[in-house]
Amino acid sequence: MQRLPLVIAVAQPPVTAYDVAANAAAHAAAVLAAQARVVVFPELSLTGYELDAPVLDPADPCLAPLVEACAATGTLALAGAPVAGEGGREHIALLAVDGAGARVAYRKVHIHDSEERFSPGPGPAVVEVDGWRLGLAVCRDTRFAEHDAATAALGMHVFVASVLDHERDAHVPAERARRIAAARGVPVATASFAGSTGGGFDRAAGGSAVWAADGTVLAQAGALPGATARATLPA
């Protein structure tokens, strides 16, 4: 399939702890405002980084506003949530949401010690949009070169990450994005949590951004919740 330019956005909506309905509405507003083919959201964006939040069923009717916004704009949204897995396991995941509904697209592989409730996902994954293969990662995954190497082996065209860092570590997403871009020769889109959430992240970094394959910043949001950065990736 011949690829066309891809309009991709990274969003950092205001997030209400545990309130999937309110967060889905905020995600929907971000999708409508972005007018992008793909909109990426931060780690656990639909619940907040609340490590005791109940797992979210992708068929939950609370997600209806986000599904409807994606249908209206032709968007694929990648949103973070805790989900159930096989054998009673639970995972930190990315949901792929479009006008047809939501599904689990990826489960975080490199779980932090503080996330002991959750099990590592089975491995790297890509999601395809209009011939673009988007390699997926959640936060700590971006630390490990073996993760982006294995994802690149799946034929990715863009590396997409949903992250959460404290404001004192605001430099980390950019450092990792540039490393990955240089190592894999692909653009990187990172959605970084903004505002306050659980797990000791009283001041999250924000600063969501899209980098070209040469490490150039194509678009970047500020530190505050509600911001979105949008870029067009050439075919």
DADA-V726032 format. One record per residue. RES is the residue in one letter. PSI is psi in whole degrees, 0 to 359 (none if undefined). Layout:
# DADA-V726032
{{RES & PSI} {RES & PSI}}
This chain:
# DADA-V726032
{{M & 129} {Q & 126} {R & 143} {L & 165} {P & 144} {L & 123} {V & 117} {I & 140} {A & 149} {V & 128} {A & 147} {Q & 74} {P & 161} {P & 137} {V & 131} {T & 125} {A & 127} {Y & 350} {D & 87} {V & 322} {A & 313} {A & 320} {N & 323} {A & 322} {A & 320} {A & 322} {H & 318} {A & 318} {A & 320} {A & 320} {V & 315} {L & 322} {A & 326} {A & 323} {Q & 52} {A & 158} {R & 325} {V & 133} {V & 125} {V & 138} {F & 163} {P & 176} {E & 133} {L & 40} {S & 336} {L & 347} {T & 346} {G & 163} {Y & 68} {E & 103} {L & 355} {D & 11} {A & 141} {P & 151} {V & 152} {L & 126} {D & 127} {P & 341} {A & 5} {D & 129} {P & 344} {C & 337} {L & 358} {A & 316} {P & 323} {L & 317} {V & 316} {E & 321} {A & 320} {C & 322} {A & 321} {A & 332} {T & 354} {G & 33} {T & 146} {L & 119} {A & 139} {L & 108} {A & 148} {G & 140} {A & 153} {P & 137} {V & 159} {A & 148} {G & 195} {E & 151} {G & 30} {G & 3} {R & 159} {E & 151} {H & 151} {I & 122} {A & 166} {L & 127} {L & 135} {A & 118} {V & 128} {D & 193} {G & 346} {A & 348} {G & 199} {A & 150} {R & 159} {V & 122} {A & 333} {Y & 145} {R & 128} {K & 132} {V & 313} {H & 87} {I & 136} {H & 155} {D & 325} {S & 349} {E & 36} {E & 339} {R & 331} {F & 151} {S & 150} {P & 147} {G & 170} {P & 343} {G & 185} {P & 159} {A & 153} {V & 154} {V & 138} {E & 134} {V & 114} {D & 39} {G & 353} {W & 131} {R & 112} {L & 115} {G & 136} {L & 146} {A & 153} {V & 116} {C & 259} {R & 338} {D & 327} {T & 349} {R & 335} {F & 117} {A & 329} {E & 334} {H & 310} {D & 333} {A & 315} {A & 326} {T & 319} {A & 326} {A & 344} {L & 2} {G & 35} {M & 149} {H & 337} {V & 140} {F & 126} {V & 128} {A & 140} {S & 118} {V & 167} {L & 121} {D & 150} {H & 155} {E & 334} {R & 343} {D & 28} {A & 339} {H & 342} {V & 311} {P & 319} {A & 318} {E & 316} {R & 321} {A & 316} {R & 323} {R & 314} {I & 317} {A & 316} {A & 319} {A & 326} {R & 350} {G & 34} {V & 156} {P & 159} {V & 133} {A & 121} {T & 121} {A & 119} {S & 127} {F & 139} {A & 152} {G & 211} {S & 139} {T & 185} {G & 187} {G & 20} {G & 5} {F & 69} {D & 336} {R & 95} {A & 158} {A & 325} {G & 211} {G & 28} {S & 144} {A & 164} {V & 130} {W & 143} {A & 170} {A & 338} {D & 7} {G & 358} {T & 137} {V & 121} {L & 327} {A & 143} {Q & 139} {A & 165} {G & 195} {A & 346} {L & 153} {P & 150} {G & 353} {A & 153} {T & 141} {A & 140} {R & 136} {A & 157} {T & 122} {L & 126} {P & 152} {A & none}}
